[in-house]
C-alpha cells in the first residue's frame, strides 16, 4: 500500500485486514457487512490519503468472524 497519513500501528491494522480480505477473496462490502459499516467506509480505510481507520470494536468483530484474537491484528512489538 502507498504512504499513509495514519500512524504506523494504525497502518499495520489496515494492512493486516487488507491481507485477510484479499487472501480470502472478500470484497470491501463483505468486510463492511462483518463490522456493520458501508462499503464506502472500507474503501476510505484502504485509501492511504484518507484518515479513516478501524477501531477496537471493528477489530473485535473481525477477530470473532475469522476465529482470531484481537491481538492477532496488532504487531508483535511496538512500532
Secondary structure, 3 states (H helix, E strand, C coil): CCCCCCCHHHHHHHHHHHHHHHHCCCCHHHHHHHHCCCHHHHHHHHCCCCCCCCCHHHHHHHHHHHCCCHHHHCCCCCC
